């Protein structure tokens, strides 16, 4: 009997112990499941809020106009009813934009959340402040902050949202029921953000001295423990989990009394019936029956909990799926099924790894296998191609799930579509790379200067090469260190760029060697993180200035020399004619006085002398005429070319149907700017040459036409004369160049040279086209407007 009783008591004790372990294990699974539900629900809400703040941050950089920014903030917060107000503050703490107008211009620099953001500008997540009464609305609220980081890595202010106090309380909805009597959400500083029951009573309180913060969180980011509550002192079994990307901890608890209620009843029954063998056997049988019934009830409760969990996650927009260690899908929500375009029941039982490209599968599986109880979480971002070929970027958060015996039961992954934010980040990265290439890799000398202090905040390698200082040394210098101008002049010039829109400055800069160089600086203002800068291109113009000075000196000397030469030609030709006239007069008088005393040879010699003197006088007169071209003092006027041609023909005694030659002017003739006397002389010479160099077998026929071409009028004087050989096209426009002997055609050979000079003074061109025996075509190109210079002469 004693042995039987011993067996019964030992068996009863073992059953009681196991029942206690099972009760605690069931309660632990329940609180863990509810904690995960709250954490995923809250993480999804905060992620949406974070994306909204990132979007506002991006718009504040690209479109700094406050009115447009407030409109964007109203639009982005309209889809988040829990957001009470959105505002942006600069690095000095002043509110520059807010959906609540009374906040504009307020100083937030002393607020705890602003100081926290300023001390940690590279904080990768949100900063969640303790609940407090807003001085602007007088209501209890919650402020969620994200630091603004400038392109240069400086703190540029904050973008923040004020939330309704029910934001965190709503995340706990449906959790506290039955034996589960407590749920709490706190930030990592221990400030209570929401608690059930009594949601308003404990908001803003602190549980930092409680066992969860002092004992559990330093060791793990998730777990289950038993300890007295910081609120009412009751011992509870509580599960906790820190959100992956946000400074929030979620905890759901149940009193150990409620968790062990079933175990206490069973133990009392077993002890009361243990005195009598029959009763002990009967009690053991009843206990076993009750244990089995309770186990089934626990399984039913667990199934009900899982069903409740399924209902909670099925309405989430995130892609939630649970799967076995071999990636076989066990459960998916509607969003996951909708994303892959298949019904949920057709996805269950399939291995989701097969949805991925084959080359990516080994890496993803290795990441899953790397998860363990010490590090059960992983977050990564992967590209997913849908069935229609569309590319989407999904941020996956995977949790390894373990059973009561610490064996891996599977995984749960929550995915969020971050395609828009991913593309925005790529755009920001591309802009930063574009800045790097356009600034640091630019062969031009570039400086970035703070106009308030004159500090050189950035410089490229070309600047370092030019000034002779390493880039890091230049970035510690001021513009006054290299500019030889006074500080007042430098400050005034930089202010003109920033305030008046000046783009171009001239300075003298000192190199590290002490050499002074002339530079031209092209500057434009830009604003980064609320601060003004001057982006400057520096061009070394020392050599150019020297060359320009030399060129100006040579140009002035050439102009002086040309003026002297023209004056010399005019004076020489004018003064030389007087002695020639005297020679002609006296030779003629000598011929008359000697009269019949001269023989035939003497008369011929005197004729040669007179002819030579007259030819010399004609040459000098031609030279005088050439020097006068462009020096007549007449102004340019608008001339009807038809009238000019008529005057030229009249001077030559020619008409359209003259006996000596016919001249046909083909309309229309343009109106051109020019000097009347010079253009008449130009066409008089060209038409006269056409008559002079006629073909011996036909009457001269001259046709004059005009056509527009670009900015010029091309006037053509075509004749049917003897023509010109191609090898003489350039020579005939030289001075004193004749193609015929004096006894064939009279003239000095200077007429076409005068024509070319007249055309040149009018900014035009002249050239000839001809075939020997077939006539010639002289082309004159004159600009359509005064001051326009046509192409170079042919």
C-alpha positions in Angstrom: 0.0 0.0 0.0 2.8 2.3 1.0 4.4 1.7 -2.4 1.1 2.3 -4.2 0.5 5.5 -2.2 4.1 6.6 -2.9 3.5 5.9 -6.5 0.2 7.8 -6.4 1.7 10.8 -4.5 4.7 10.9 -6.7 2.6 10.6 -9.8 0.2 13.3 -8.5 3.1 15.6 -7.7 4.5 15.2 -11.2 1.1 15.7 -12.8 0.6 18.9 -10.7 4.0 20.2 -11.7 3.4 19.5 -15.3 -0.1 21.1 -15.0 1.6 24.2 -13.6 4.2 24.3 -16.3 1.5 23.9 -19.0 -0.7 26.7 -17.5 2.2 29.1 -17.4 3.3 28.0 -20.9 -0.2 28.5 -22.3 -0.5 31.9 -20.7 3.0 32.8 -22.0 2.0 31.9 -25.6 -1.2 33.9 -25.3 0.7 37.0 -24.0 3.4 36.6 -26.6 0.9 36.4 -29.4 -1.0 39.5 -28.2 2.3 41.4 -27.7 3.3 40.6 -31.3 -0.1 41.7 -32.6 0.1 45.0 -30.7 3.8 45.5 -31.9 3.0 44.8 -35.5 -0.1 47.0 -35.4 1.8 49.9 -33.8 4.9 49.4 -36.0 2.6 49.7 -39.1 1.0 52.9 -37.8 4.4 54.4 -36.9 5.9 53.4 -40.2 3.1 55.2 -42.1 3.7 58.2 -39.9 7.5 58.0 -40.5 7.0 57.9 -44.2 4.8 61.0 -44.0 7.5 62.8 -42.1 10.2 61.7 -44.5 8.0 63.0 -47.4 7.5 66.4 -45.7 11.3 66.5 -45.1 12.0 65.8 -48.8 9.5 68.5 -49.9 11.0 71.0 -47.4 14.4 70.6 -49.2 13.1 70.7 -52.8 10.3 73.3 -52.3 11.3 75.5 -49.3 8.3 77.9 -49.9 6.4 77.8 -46.6 2.9 78.1 -48.2 3.6 75.2 -50.6 5.1 73.2 -47.7 2.0 73.7 -45.5 -0.2 72.6 -48.4 1.9 69.5 -48.7 1.7 68.8 -45.0 -2.1 69.2 -45.0 -2.3 66.9 -47.9 0.0 64.2 -46.4 -1.6 64.3 -43.0 -5.2 64.1 -44.3 -4.9 60.3 -44.6 -3.7 60.0 -40.9 -6.7 61.0 -38.7 -4.6 60.5 -35.5 -2.3 63.4 -36.6 -3.4 66.6 -34.9 -0.7 68.9 -36.3 2.5 68.8 -38.5 5.2 71.3 -38.2 8.8 72.0 -39.3 11.4 73.9 -37.3 14.8 75.2 -38.4 18.1 74.5 -36.8 17.6 77.5 -34.4 14.3 76.0 -33.1 12.0 78.5 -34.8 8.9 77.0 -36.4 9.0 77.8 -40.2 5.9 75.9 -41.3 3.0 74.4 -39.5 -0.6 73.2 -40.2 -1.4 75.1 -36.9 -1.0 78.8 -37.8 -0.4 79.8 -34.2 2.9 77.9 -34.0 4.6 79.8 -36.8 7.7 81.6 -35.4 7.5 79.9 -32.0 10.8 78.9 -30.4 11.0 75.2 -29.7 14.8 75.1 -28.9 14.1 74.4 -25.2 11.7 71.5 -25.8 13.0 68.1 -24.7 12.3 66.5 -28.1 14.1 69.3 -30.0 17.2 69.0 -27.8 17.2 65.3 -28.2 17.1 65.6 -32.0 19.9 68.3 -32.0 22.2 66.1 -29.9 21.7 63.0 -32.1 21.2 64.4 -35.7 22.1 61.1 -37.3 19.3 59.2 -35.4 18.0 56.7 -37.9 14.4 56.5 -36.5 11.8 58.6 -34.8 12.2 60.4 -31.5 9.0 59.9 -29.4 8.6 62.3 -26.5 6.7 61.8 -23.3 3.0 62.8 -23.4 2.5 66.4 -22.3 0.0 69.2 -22.5 0.5 71.4 -25.6 1.0 75.1 -24.8 -0.6 75.9 -28.1 -3.8 73.8 -27.9 -4.0 73.2 -24.2 -4.7 69.5 -24.8 -2.7 66.4 -23.8 -0.8 65.2 -26.9 2.1 63.2 -28.2 4.9 64.6 -30.3 6.8 62.4 -32.7 10.0 64.0 -34.1 12.4 63.2 -37.0 15.7 65.2 -37.3 16.5 67.0 -40.6 20.0 66.3 -41.8 21.6 68.6 -44.4 23.7 67.4 -47.4 26.8 68.5 -45.5 25.9 66.3 -42.5 24.7 69.2 -40.3 21.7 69.4 -38.2 19.0 71.3 -40.1 16.1 71.2 -37.7 13.1 68.9 -37.2 10.0 67.7 -38.9 7.4 66.6 -36.3 3.8 65.6 -35.8 1.6 66.1 -32.8 -0.7 63.1 -32.2 -4.0 62.6 -30.4 -3.4 60.8 -27.0 -5.6 58.0 -28.3 -3.1 57.1 -31.0 -1.2 54.6 -28.8 -4.3 53.6 -26.8 -6.1 52.4 -30.0 -3.2 50.1 -30.7 -4.1 48.2 -27.5 -7.8 47.8 -28.5 -9.1 44.3 -28.0 -6.1 43.1 -26.1 -7.3 43.4 -22.5 -10.0 40.7 -22.1 -10.6 37.6 -20.1 -7.6 36.8 -17.9 -5.3 39.3 -19.7 -5.7 42.4 -17.4 -2.9 44.7 -18.4 -1.2 46.1 -21.5 1.2 49.0 -21.7 3.1 50.9 -24.4 6.2 53.0 -23.3 9.1 54.7 -25.0 12.6 53.5 -24.2 13.0 56.2 -21.5 10.2 54.5 -19.5 7.5 57.1 -20.2 4.1 55.5 -20.4 2.4 56.3 -23.7 -0.7 54.2 -23.2 -2.0 51.7 -20.7 -5.1 49.5 -20.3 -7.0 49.5 -18.1 -7.4 53.2 -17.0 -5.8 54.7 -20.2 -5.8 58.3 -19.1 -4.7 57.7 -15.5 -1.2 56.5 -16.1 -0.3 58.4 -19.4 2.9 60.3 -18.9 3.9 58.2 -15.9 7.3 56.4 -15.7 8.0 52.6 -15.3 11.7 53.0 -15.8 12.4 51.6 -12.3 10.2 48.6 -13.0 11.6 45.1 -13.5 11.1 45.2 -17.3 13.5 48.1 -17.7 15.9 47.3 -14.9 16.3 43.5 -15.5 14.8 42.4 -18.8 15.5 45.0 -21.5 19.2 45.2 -20.8 19.4 41.5 -21.7 17.0 41.1 -24.6 14.7 43.0 -26.9 11.8 40.5 -26.5 10.8 37.9 -23.9 8.5 36.8 -21.1 9.1 37.2 -17.4 7.3 37.0 -14.0 7.7 39.9 -11.6 5.7 42.3 -9.4 3.9 45.1 -11.4 5.2 48.6 -11.2 1.6 49.9 -11.1 -0.2 47.8 -8.5 2.5 45.5 -7.0 0.8 42.3 -8.1 2.9 39.5 -9.5 2.3 39.1 -13.2 3.4 37.0 -16.1 4.3 39.5 -18.8 5.6 39.4 -22.4 7.4 42.3 -23.9 8.8 43.3 -27.3 10.8 46.3 -28.5 9.8 47.6 -32.0 12.5 47.0 -34.6 12.7 50.5 -36.0 11.2 52.7 -33.3 12.1 53.4 -29.6 8.9 51.8 -28.3 8.4 48.7 -26.1 5.1 46.9 -25.9 4.1 44.6 -22.9 1.0 42.5 -22.3 0.5 40.8 -18.9 -1.7 38.5 -16.8 -1.5 38.0 -13.1 0.1 34.7 -12.0 -3.0 34.1 -9.9 -5.1 34.1 -13.0 -2.6 32.1 -15.0 -2.4 29.4 -12.2 -6.0 29.4 -11.3 -6.7 26.2 -13.0 -3.5 24.6 -11.6 -4.5 25.7 -8.0 -7.9 24.1 -8.2 -6.5 20.8 -9.6 -3.8 20.7 -6.8 -6.4 21.2 -4.1 -8.5 18.4 -5.5 -5.6 16.1 -5.7 -4.5 16.8 -2.1 -8.0 16.4 -0.7 -8.5 13.1 -2.2 -5.1 11.7 -1.5 -5.9 10.4 2.0 -8.0 7.5 0.8 -6.6 5.0 -1.7 -9.9 4.6 -3.5 -10.6 8.3 -3.3 -7.0 8.9 -4.5 -7.4 6.6 -7.4 -10.8 8.1 -8.2 -9.3 11.6 -7.8 -6.4 10.7 -10.0 -8.8 9.4 -12.7 -10.9 12.5 -12.4 -7.8 14.7 -12.5 -6.6 13.0 -15.6 -10.0 13.5 -17.2 -10.0 17.1 -16.1 -6.5 17.6 -17.3 -7.5 16.2 -20.7 -10.5 18.4 -20.8 -8.6 21.4 -19.7 -5.9 20.7 -22.4 -8.6 20.6 -25.0 -10.0 23.8 -23.7 -6.5 25.3 -23.7 -6.1 24.2 -27.3 -9.5 25.6 -28.2 -8.5 28.8 -26.4 -5.2 28.9 -28.3 -7.1 28.3 -31.6 -9.5 31.0 -30.7 -6.5 33.3 -29.9 -4.9 32.4 -33.3 -8.3 33.1 -35.0 -8.4 36.4 -33.2 -4.8 37.0 -34.4 -5.8 36.1 -37.9 -8.7 38.5 -37.9 -6.4 41.3 -36.6 -3.7 40.8 -39.2 -6.0 40.0 -42.1 -7.1 43.6 -42.3 -3.6 45.0 -42.3 -2.1 46.7 -45.4 1.2 45.1 -44.7 2.1 41.8 -46.4 1.9 39.3 -43.5 2.6 35.6 -43.9 3.7 32.8 -41.6 5.5 29.8 -42.9 7.4 26.6 -41.9 11.2 26.4 -41.7 11.2 25.1 -45.4 9.3 28.3 -46.4 6.0 26.4 -46.9 3.2 29.0 -46.4 1.0 28.3 -43.4 -1.0 31.5 -43.3 -1.2 34.7 -45.3 -3.4 37.8 -45.0 -5.4 39.4 -47.8 -2.8 42.0 -48.6 -0.2 39.3 -49.2 -2.6 37.4 -51.5 -3.6 40.5 -53.3 0.0 41.5 -53.8 0.8 38.2 -55.6 -2.6 38.2 -57.5 -3.7 34.8 -56.2 -6.4 33.6 -53.7 -5.0 32.9 -50.2 -6.1 29.2 -50.3 -4.0 28.7 -53.4 -0.9 30.2 -51.8 -1.2 28.1 -48.6 1.0 25.0 -48.9 3.3 26.5 -51.5 7.0 27.5 -50.8 7.3 31.2 -51.1 11.0 30.9 -51.9 9.9 29.7 -55.3 8.4 33.2 -56.0 11.9 34.6 -56.0 14.5 34.5 -58.8 16.6 31.4 -58.5 19.9 33.3 -58.2 18.6 35.1 -55.0 17.3 32.1 -53.2 20.6 30.9 -51.5 21.3 34.3 -50.0 17.7 34.6 -48.6 17.8 31.1 -47.1 21.1 31.8 -45.5 19.7 34.9 -43.9 16.7 32.8 -42.5 19.1 30.1 -41.1 21.2 32.8 -39.4 18.3 33.7 -37.1 18.4 32.3 -33.6 16.9 32.9 -30.1 19.4 35.6 -29.3 18.8 37.4 -32.6 15.4 36.2 -33.8 14.7 39.3 -35.9 15.9 40.5 -39.3 15.0 43.4 -41.6 16.0 43.8 -45.2 14.8 45.4 -48.3 14.5 43.4 -51.5 13.3 44.0 -55.1 10.2 42.0 -56.1 8.9 41.5 -59.7 5.2 41.0 -60.0 3.6 38.7 -62.6 3.0 41.7 -64.9 6.7 42.6 -64.8 6.2 45.6 -62.5 9.1 46.2 -60.1 8.4 46.9 -56.4 10.7 47.4 -53.4 9.5 45.7 -50.2 10.9 46.1 -46.7 10.7 42.7 -45.0 10.7 42.2 -41.2 11.2 38.5 -40.3 10.8 36.9 -36.9 11.8 33.4 -36.0 9.1 31.5 -34.0 10.1 29.0 -31.3 7.9 26.5 -29.3 7.7 25.7 -25.6 10.8 23.5 -25.9 12.8 26.2 -27.7 12.5 24.4 -31.0 12.1 26.4 -34.3 8.5 26.1 -35.4 8.6 28.5 -38.3 8.8 32.2 -39.3 6.6 35.2 -39.6 7.4 38.0 -42.1 5.8 41.3 -42.5 6.4 43.2 -45.7 5.8 46.9 -46.4 5.8 48.4 -49.9 8.5 51.2 -49.8 8.9 51.7 -53.5 8.1 55.4 -53.4 10.5 56.1 -50.5 13.1 53.9 -52.1 12.9 55.9 -55.3 13.1 59.1 -53.3 16.2 57.9 -51.5 17.8 57.0 -54.9 16.9 60.4 -56.2 18.6 62.0 -53.2 21.6 59.8 -53.6 21.8 60.7 -57.3 21.6 64.4 -56.5 24.4 64.0 -54.0 26.5 62.2 -56.5 25.7 64.9 -59.1 26.8 67.5 -56.7 30.0 65.6 -56.0 30.8 65.2 -59.7 29.8 68.8 -60.6 31.8 70.3 -57.7 34.7 68.0 -56.5 35.5 66.4 -59.9 35.0 69.6 -61.9 38.2 70.8 -63.7 37.1 74.4 -63.0 38.3 76.1 -59.8 35.3 76.0 -57.4 34.9 77.3 -53.9 31.9 77.2 -51.5 32.0 80.3 -49.2 29.9 81.4 -46.2 29.0 85.0 -47.0 28.5 85.9 -43.4 31.9 84.9 -42.1 33.9 84.6 -45.4 34.9 81.0 -44.4 35.7 78.6 -47.2 33.4 75.7 -46.4 34.4 73.5 -49.4 36.9 73.5 -52.2 37.6 71.1 -55.1 40.9 69.6 -56.2 41.3 72.2 -59.0 41.2 74.9 -56.4 43.8 73.1 -54.3 46.1 72.8 -57.4 45.6 76.5 -58.3 46.1 78.0 -54.9 48.8 75.6 -53.8 47.0 74.5 -50.6 45.6 71.0 -49.9 41.8 70.9 -49.9 41.7 70.3 -46.1 43.8 73.4 -45.5 41.6 75.5 -47.8 38.5 74.4 -45.9 40.0 75.9 -42.7 40.8 79.2 -44.4 38.8 82.4 -45.0 38.4 84.2 -48.3 40.3 87.1 -46.8 43.4 84.8 -46.6 43.6 84.6 -50.4 41.9 87.8 -51.6 44.1 90.9 -51.5 41.2 93.3 -51.4 40.1 94.9 -48.1 37.6 93.1 -45.8 35.1 95.8 -46.5 35.4 95.5 -50.3 35.1 91.7 -50.1 32.0 91.9 -47.8 30.4 94.4 -50.0 30.9 92.4 -53.2 29.6 89.1 -51.6 26.5 91.0 -50.3 25.9 92.2 -53.9 25.9 88.6 -55.1 23.6 87.4 -52.3 21.2 90.4 -52.3 21.4 92.1 -55.7 21.9 89.1 -57.9 25.3 90.0 -59.2 27.0 87.1 -61.0 30.4 88.4 -61.9 33.2 89.8 -59.8 36.9 90.8 -60.4 39.5 90.3 -57.7 43.2 89.6 -57.2 44.0 86.4 -55.4 47.3 85.4 -53.6 48.6 81.9 -54.1 50.5 79.9 -51.5 53.8 80.9 -53.3 52.9 84.6 -52.8 52.2 85.2 -56.5 49.3 87.5 -57.2 46.9 86.5 -59.9 44.0 88.3 -61.6 40.8 86.3 -61.3 37.2 86.6 -62.4 34.7 85.0 -60.0 31.3 83.8 -61.1 29.1 83.4 -57.9 25.5 82.4 -57.2 23.8 82.1 -53.8 22.4 78.8 -52.6 20.8 77.7 -49.3 21.4 74.4 -47.5 19.9 73.5 -44.2 18.7 77.0 -43.6 22.1 78.6 -44.2 23.3 80.7 -47.1 26.4 79.9 -49.2 28.0 81.3 -52.3 29.0 78.8 -55.0 31.9 80.4 -56.9 33.7 79.5 -60.1 37.2 81.1 -60.2 38.8 81.8 -63.5 42.5 82.9 -63.8 42.6 85.8 -66.3 46.1 87.1 -65.6 47.4 85.9 -68.9 44.3 87.1 -70.7 44.5 90.5 -69.1 48.2 90.8 -70.1 47.4 89.7 -73.7 44.5 92.1 -73.9 46.6 95.0 -72.7 49.3 94.1 -75.3 46.7 93.8 -78.0 45.1 97.1 -77.1 48.5 98.8 -77.3 49.3 97.2 -80.6 45.8 98.1 -81.9 46.3 101.7 -80.9 49.7 101.8 -82.5 48.3 100.2 -85.7 45.5 102.7 -85.8 48.0 105.5 -85.4 50.2 104.1 -88.1 47.3 103.6 -90.5 46.1 107.2 -89.9 49.6 108.5 -90.6 49.9 106.4 -93.8 46.5 107.6 -95.0 47.4 111.2 -94.2 50.8 110.7 -96.0 49.1 109.2 -99.0 46.6 112.0 -99.2 49.2 114.8 -98.8 51.8 113.1 -101.0 49.3 112.5 -103.9 47.8 116.0 -103.5 51.2 117.8 -103.4 52.8 115.7 -106.2 50.2 116.7 -108.7 51.4 120.4 -108.7 54.9 119.8 -110.0 53.5 117.4 -112.6 51.1 120.1 -113.9 54.2 122.4 -114.1 56.1 119.9 -116.1 53.2 119.4 -118.5 52.7 123.1 -118.9 56.4 123.9 -119.6 56.9 121.0 -122.0 53.8 122.2 -123.9 55.1 125.8 -123.9 58.5 124.6 -125.1 56.8 122.7 -128.0 54.9 125.8 -129.0 57.9 128.1 -128.8 60.2 125.9 -130.9 57.4 125.3 -133.3 58.7 124.3 -136.8 62.2 124.0 -135.5 61.4 120.6 -134.0 61.8 117.6 -136.2 59.6 114.6 -136.1 61.7 112.7 -133.5 61.8 115.7 -131.2 58.0 116.1 -131.4 57.6 112.3 -130.6 59.9 112.6 -127.6 57.9 115.6 -126.3 54.7 113.6 -126.8 56.2 110.7 -124.8 57.1 113.1 -122.0 53.6 114.7 -121.9 51.9 111.3 -122.1 54.1 110.0 -119.2 53.4 113.0 -117.1 49.7 112.7 -117.7 49.7 109.0 -116.8 51.7 109.8 -113.6 49.0 112.5 -112.8 46.3 109.9 -113.4 48.0 107.4 -111.1 48.4 110.0 -108.4 44.8 111.0 -108.8 43.7 107.4 -108.4 45.9 107.1 -105.3 44.2 110.2 -104.0 40.8 108.8 -104.7 41.7 105.5 -103.0 42.8 107.3 -99.8 39.6 109.4 -99.7 37.4 106.3 -99.6 35.7 106.2 -96.1 37.1 109.7 -95.2 34.4 111.8 -96.9 32.5 112.5 -93.6 29.2 111.4 -95.0 26.8 109.5 -92.8 25.2 106.1 -93.6 21.6 106.5 -94.9 19.0 104.1 -96.2 19.5 104.1 -100.0 17.3 102.7 -102.7 19.7 100.6 -104.7 17.7 101.2 -107.9 18.2 104.9 -107.6 22.0 104.4 -106.9 22.3 102.3 -110.1 20.3 104.9 -112.1 22.7 107.7 -110.9 25.8 105.5 -111.8 24.4 104.8 -115.3 23.6 108.4 -115.8 27.1 109.5 -114.9 28.3 107.0 -117.5 25.8 108.2 -120.1 24.2 104.7 -120.4 20.6 103.6 -120.5 18.7 100.4 -120.9 18.7 100.5 -124.7 21.7 102.8 -125.4 23.6 102.7 -128.6 27.0 102.1 -126.9 25.7 99.4 -124.4 22.5 98.2 -122.8 22.0 98.0 -119.0 19.1 96.0 -117.6 18.3 96.3 -113.8 16.1 93.3 -112.7 13.7 94.3 -110.0 13.3 94.2 -107.1 16.2 96.2 -105.8 16.7 96.4 -102.0 16.9 99.4 -99.7 20.4 99.3 -98.0 22.4 101.4 -95.6 25.3 103.1 -97.2 27.2 106.3 -98.2 25.5 107.6 -101.4 28.6 108.9 -103.2 30.7 105.8 -102.5 28.0 103.3 -103.6 27.4 105.3 -106.8 31.1 105.3 -107.5 31.3 101.5 -106.7 28.6 100.6 -109.3 29.9 103.3 -111.7 33.3 101.6 -111.8 31.9 98.1 -112.2 29.4 99.1 -114.9 32.1 101.2 -116.6 34.6 98.2 -116.6 31.9 96.1 -118.2 31.6 98.6 -121.0 35.3 99.2 -121.4 36.3 95.5 -121.5 33.7 94.6 -124.1 34.0 91.7 -126.5 35.1 93.0 -129.9 32.4 91.0 -131.8 29.3 92.0 -129.8 27.6 95.0 -128.2 27.9 95.1 -124.4 24.9 93.8 -122.5 24.9 94.3 -118.7 22.3 92.7 -116.3 22.1 93.7 -112.7 20.2 91.6 -110.2 19.9 91.3 -106.4 18.9 88.5 -104.0 18.7 88.2 -100.2 21.0 85.6 -98.6 21.1 85.4 -94.8 21.8 88.9 -93.4 23.1 90.1 -96.7 22.0 91.2 -100.2 24.0 89.7 -103.1 24.2 92.2 -106.0 25.4 90.6 -109.3 26.7 92.7 -112.3 26.9 90.3 -115.2 28.3 91.2 -118.7 29.0 89.5 -122.0 32.5 91.0 -122.4 35.8 89.3 -123.0 36.0 87.6 -119.5 38.9 87.1 -117.1 41.1 84.1 -116.6 40.7 82.3 -113.2 44.3 82.9 -112.3 43.6 86.7 -112.3 40.5 86.6 -109.9 42.5 87.9 -106.9 45.0 90.0 -108.7 42.6 92.3 -110.4 41.5 93.8 -107.0 45.1 94.9 -106.2 46.3 98.4 -106.7 47.8 99.3 -110.1 47.1 95.8 -111.4 46.5 95.8 -115.2 45.8 92.8 -117.4 46.2 94.7 -120.7 48.8 97.1 -122.2 48.3 100.8 -122.1 47.7 101.1 -125.8 44.9 98.5 -125.6 42.7 100.0 -122.8 43.3 103.2 -120.9 43.3 103.3 -117.1 45.5 103.2 -114.0 44.6 99.7 -112.6 43.2 101.2 -109.4 39.5 101.2 -110.1 38.8 97.6 -108.7 41.0 98.3 -105.7 38.8 101.3 -104.9 35.7 99.1 -105.4 37.0 96.6 -102.9 37.8 99.3 -100.3 34.3 100.8 -100.7 32.7 97.4 -100.1 35.0 96.8 -97.1 34.1 100.1 -95.5 30.4 99.1 -95.8 31.1 95.7 -94.1 30.6 93.7 -97.3 32.5 91.4 -99.7 33.3 91.5 -103.5 34.4 88.7 -105.8 34.3 87.7 -109.4 33.2 84.7 -111.5 34.2 84.5 -115.1 35.3 82.5 -118.1 37.5 83.9 -120.8 35.4 84.9 -123.9 32.1 84.3 -122.0 31.8 87.5 -119.9 32.1 88.2 -116.2 29.9 88.3 -113.1 31.0 90.7 -110.3 29.2 89.9 -107.0 28.9 92.4 -104.2 27.6 91.3 -100.8 26.3 94.2 -98.6 24.8 93.8 -95.1 21.0 94.4 -94.8 21.5 96.6 -91.7 24.2 99.1 -90.7 26.7 97.8 -88.2 26.3 94.1 -89.2 29.5 92.6 -90.6 29.1 89.8 -93.1 31.4 86.8 -93.6 35.0 87.3 -94.6 35.6 88.4 -98.2 36.3 85.8 -100.9 
